[in-house]
Amino acid sequence: MKFDRYIFHARLLPALTIAIPVVLAVSPWLPSEIFYSKGIAGQAAKLGLSGSIAMAMAYVLGQLSRGLGARLEERLWKEWGGRPSTVFLRHRDPSLGARQKLDLHARIRQINPDLHLPAPEEEAEDPVEADHCYERVGSWLRGKTRDAKQFPLLFEDNVAYGFRRNLLALRPYAFLASGVGVVSGMWAFMLAADWLAAVIGSTLIGLYASHNSIADVRRQSEKYTRSLFDALDRLDHQGPARRRPPRRPRGRPSNEDAA
């Protein structure tokens, strides 16, 4: 798995909501003496090892985070009526005003004349084919705006969406891991072992995971979509796209994008 900023924030950080409580659950039962040092030095070694194990677990769980996030995304898009960028481009969708939507369509045609955006009558007559046209527009626009240096705000919005999506997908597992951590900590308390970190840390992780909702994911997805269309201003300054023979988009658009 290639490691970059997106991977760290959108995959590894959500995975830590599982890894940290699991490590905290095991931590009370690891005596500092096994690190050949007692007192503060032993506790520091124990903390360092626990942190390293948590990061290693998060790295492995990052693939699970991505897969579950993609599955959740597909389900949410069905519930929302389609991919956000496709929904926003529909004439019948009220997310954008009618005048604003017509202006948006006109700007897209100006930048890339090869893209067809159906008129309201065409969309009403064949909404499925209209969606195919809008999907092609979204795929083209995402492909033109992947450079994080040229489109930093768009990249930040996409990272935030990936984090929220994957965190929500992992929430049941985070709750389970947090429960294990709390139970382990309470058991350690009854046996007069180190328990505070396991109970408090696992509880905080569980509360943090519960704070992220479907509504939060949708808001962030729509925020990214608006930023995606705002990026047309920068593309417009680069001039019209070279005319090419129309071609059908290959494959499903990347599930790493929010719109």
C-alpha positions as CSV (number, residue, x, y, z in Angstrom):
1,M,0.0,0.0,0.0
2,K,1.5,3.3,-1.2
3,F,1.8,5.7,1.8
4,D,0.9,9.3,1.3
5,R,-1.1,12.0,3.0
6,Y,-4.5,10.7,1.7
7,I,-3.7,7.2,2.9
8,F,-2.7,8.4,6.3
9,H,-5.7,10.6,7.0
10,A,-8.4,8.7,5.1
11,R,-7.5,5.1,5.8
12,L,-5.0,4.8,8.7
13,L,-6.6,7.3,11.1
14,P,-10.1,5.6,10.9
15,A,-8.4,2.2,11.4
16,L,-6.8,3.5,14.6
17,T,-10.3,3.6,16.2
18,I,-10.0,-0.2,16.1
19,A,-6.3,-0.6,16.7
20,I,-6.0,1.7,19.7
21,P,-8.7,0.1,21.9
22,V,-7.3,-3.4,21.1
23,V,-3.8,-2.3,22.2
24,L,-5.2,-0.7,25.3
25,A,-7.1,-3.9,26.1
26,V,-3.8,-5.8,26.1
27,S,-1.7,-3.2,27.7
28,P,-2.7,-3.8,31.4
29,W,-1.6,-7.4,31.1
30,L,1.9,-6.5,29.9
31,P,4.2,-6.0,33.0
32,S,6.8,-3.4,32.5
33,E,9.4,-5.9,33.8
34,I,9.4,-7.8,30.5
35,F,11.1,-4.7,29.0
36,Y,14.1,-5.4,31.3
37,S,13.5,-2.1,33.1
38,K,11.2,-1.0,36.0
39,G,9.6,2.3,36.9
40,I,9.3,5.1,34.4
41,A,11.7,3.5,31.9
42,G,9.7,0.3,31.8
43,Q,6.4,2.2,31.4
44,A,7.9,4.3,28.6
45,A,9.1,1.2,26.8
46,K,5.7,-0.4,27.2
47,L,4.0,2.8,25.8
48,G,6.3,2.9,22.9
49,L,5.7,-0.7,22.0
50,S,2.0,-0.3,22.3
51,G,2.0,2.7,20.0
52,S,4.1,0.9,17.4
53,I,1.7,-2.1,17.5
54,A,-1.3,0.2,17.1
55,M,0.3,1.9,14.0
56,A,1.2,-1.5,12.5
57,M,-2.4,-2.7,13.1
58,A,-3.8,0.4,11.6
59,Y,-1.6,0.0,8.5
60,V,-2.9,-3.5,8.0
61,L,-6.5,-2.5,8.7
62,G,-6.2,0.3,6.2
63,Q,-7.1,-2.0,3.4
64,L,-10.2,-3.1,5.4
65,S,-11.0,0.6,5.9
66,R,-10.9,1.2,2.1
67,G,-13.0,-1.9,1.2
68,L,-15.7,-1.3,3.8
69,G,-15.8,2.4,2.9
70,A,-16.3,1.7,-0.8
71,R,-19.2,-0.7,0.0
72,L,-20.8,1.9,2.3
73,E,-20.4,4.5,-0.4
74,E,-22.2,2.5,-3.0
75,R,-25.1,1.9,-0.6
76,L,-25.3,5.6,0.4
77,W,-25.2,6.7,-3.2
78,K,-28.2,4.5,-4.0
79,E,-30.1,6.0,-1.0
80,W,-29.1,9.6,-2.1
81,G,-30.2,8.9,-5.7
82,G,-26.8,8.7,-7.3
83,R,-23.3,10.0,-7.1
84,P,-23.4,13.6,-5.8
85,S,-21.7,15.1,-8.9
86,T,-24.3,13.3,-11.1
87,V,-27.2,14.4,-8.9
88,F,-26.0,18.1,-8.8
89,L,-25.9,18.2,-12.7
90,R,-29.5,17.0,-13.1
91,H,-32.0,19.7,-14.1
92,R,-34.6,18.2,-11.8
93,D,-32.4,18.3,-8.7
94,P,-32.9,21.4,-6.5
95,S,-29.4,21.4,-5.0
96,L,-28.5,24.2,-7.4
97,G,-30.7,26.9,-8.7
98,A,-32.0,26.6,-12.3
99,R,-30.0,29.6,-13.5
100,Q,-26.9,28.5,-11.6
101,K,-27.2,25.0,-13.1
102,L,-27.6,26.3,-16.7
103,D,-24.5,28.5,-16.2
104,L,-22.6,25.4,-14.9
105,H,-23.6,23.4,-17.9
106,A,-22.5,26.2,-20.2
107,R,-19.1,26.5,-18.5
108,I,-18.5,22.8,-18.9
109,R,-19.4,22.9,-22.6
110,Q,-17.1,25.9,-23.1
111,I,-14.1,24.1,-21.5
112,N,-14.7,20.7,-23.1
113,P,-17.1,20.9,-26.2
114,D,-16.9,17.1,-26.5
115,L,-19.0,16.6,-23.5
116,H,-22.7,16.5,-24.0
117,L,-25.0,17.9,-21.3
118,P,-28.6,17.1,-21.9
119,A,-31.2,19.8,-22.1
120,P,-34.1,19.6,-19.6
121,E,-36.4,18.0,-22.2
122,E,-33.8,15.4,-23.1
123,E,-33.3,14.5,-19.4
124,A,-37.0,14.2,-18.8
125,E,-37.3,11.9,-21.9
126,D,-34.4,9.6,-21.0
127,P,-33.1,10.2,-17.4
128,V,-30.9,7.1,-17.5
129,E,-29.0,8.2,-20.6
130,A,-28.8,11.7,-19.2
131,D,-27.2,10.3,-16.0
132,H,-24.6,8.5,-18.3
133,C,-23.7,11.9,-19.7
134,Y,-23.4,13.5,-16.3
135,E,-21.2,10.6,-15.1
136,R,-18.9,11.2,-18.0
137,V,-18.7,14.9,-17.0
138,G,-17.9,14.0,-13.4
139,S,-15.3,11.4,-14.5
140,W,-13.6,14.0,-16.8
141,L,-13.6,16.7,-14.1
142,R,-12.2,14.5,-11.4
143,G,-9.5,13.4,-13.8
144,K,-8.5,17.0,-14.6
145,T,-8.4,18.0,-10.9
146,R,-6.3,15.3,-9.3
147,D,-3.2,17.4,-8.8
148,A,-3.2,18.3,-5.1
149,K,-0.8,21.2,-5.7
150,Q,-3.1,22.9,-8.3
151,F,-6.3,22.2,-6.4
152,P,-5.3,22.1,-2.7
153,L,-8.8,22.9,-1.3
154,L,-10.4,20.2,-3.4
155,F,-7.8,17.7,-2.2
156,E,-8.5,18.7,1.4
157,D,-12.2,18.2,0.9
158,N,-11.6,14.8,-0.6
159,V,-9.4,13.7,2.3
160,A,-12.0,14.9,4.8
161,Y,-14.7,12.9,2.9
162,G,-12.5,9.8,2.8
163,F,-11.9,10.0,6.5
164,R,-15.5,10.4,7.4
165,R,-16.7,7.7,5.0
166,N,-14.2,5.1,6.3
167,L,-14.7,6.1,9.9
168,L,-18.4,5.5,9.5
169,A,-17.8,2.2,7.7
170,L,-15.6,1.0,10.6
171,R,-17.9,2.2,13.4
172,P,-19.3,-1.2,14.3
173,Y,-15.8,-2.6,14.7
174,A,-14.7,0.5,16.6
175,F,-17.6,0.0,19.1
176,L,-16.6,-3.7,19.5
177,A,-12.9,-2.8,20.0
178,S,-13.8,-0.1,22.5
179,G,-16.1,-2.4,24.4
180,V,-13.3,-5.0,24.7
181,G,-10.9,-2.2,25.9
182,V,-13.4,-1.1,28.6
183,V,-14.1,-4.6,29.8
184,S,-10.3,-5.4,29.9
185,G,-9.7,-2.2,31.9
186,M,-12.5,-2.9,34.4
187,W,-11.1,-6.4,34.9
188,A,-7.7,-5.0,35.5
189,F,-9.2,-2.6,38.0
190,M,-10.6,-5.5,40.0
191,L,-7.2,-7.2,40.0
192,A,-5.4,-4.0,41.0
193,A,-3.6,-3.7,37.7
194,D,-3.1,-0.7,35.4
195,W,-6.6,0.0,34.2
196,L,-7.1,3.8,33.7
197,A,-5.7,4.2,30.2
198,A,-7.7,1.2,28.9
199,V,-11.0,2.4,30.3
200,I,-10.7,6.1,29.5
201,G,-9.0,5.7,26.1
202,S,-11.4,3.1,24.9
203,T,-14.4,5.1,26.0
204,L,-13.1,8.2,24.3
205,I,-12.5,6.3,21.0
206,G,-16.0,4.9,21.1
207,L,-17.5,8.3,21.7
208,Y,-15.4,9.8,18.9
209,A,-16.6,7.1,16.5
210,S,-20.2,7.6,17.4
211,H,-20.0,11.3,16.7
212,N,-19.6,10.7,12.9
213,S,-23.0,10.1,11.2
214,I,-24.4,9.5,7.7
215,A,-25.5,13.2,7.7
216,D,-21.8,14.3,8.3
217,V,-20.6,12.1,5.4
218,R,-23.3,13.5,3.1
219,R,-22.4,17.1,4.0
220,Q,-18.8,16.5,3.4
221,S,-19.5,14.8,0.1
222,E,-21.7,17.7,-1.1
223,K,-18.9,20.1,0.0
224,Y,-16.4,18.3,-2.1
225,T,-18.9,18.3,-5.0
226,R,-19.3,22.1,-4.9
227,S,-15.5,22.5,-4.7
228,L,-15.2,20.2,-7.7
229,F,-17.4,22.4,-9.8
230,D,-15.7,25.5,-8.4
231,A,-12.5,24.1,-9.9
232,L,-13.9,24.8,-13.3
233,D,-12.8,28.4,-12.8
234,R,-9.2,27.3,-12.8
235,L,-9.7,25.0,-15.8
236,D,-11.4,27.8,-17.7
237,H,-8.2,29.9,-17.3
238,Q,-6.2,27.1,-18.9
239,G,-8.3,27.4,-22.1
240,P,-10.6,24.9,-23.9
241,A,-9.7,21.3,-23.9
242,R,-8.3,19.9,-27.2
243,R,-11.0,18.4,-29.3
244,R,-10.9,14.6,-29.5
245,P,-13.2,11.9,-30.8
246,P,-15.7,11.1,-28.1
247,R,-14.9,7.9,-26.2
248,R,-16.7,5.9,-23.6
249,P,-15.3,6.1,-20.1
250,R,-13.6,2.9,-19.1
251,G,-14.4,1.3,-15.7
252,R,-16.1,2.6,-12.7
253,P,-14.9,6.0,-11.4
254,S,-12.4,5.8,-8.5
255,N,-14.1,5.2,-5.1
256,E,-11.4,7.5,-3.6
257,D,-13.5,10.5,-4.7
258,A,-16.5,12.0,-2.9
259,A,-18.5,13.0,-6.0
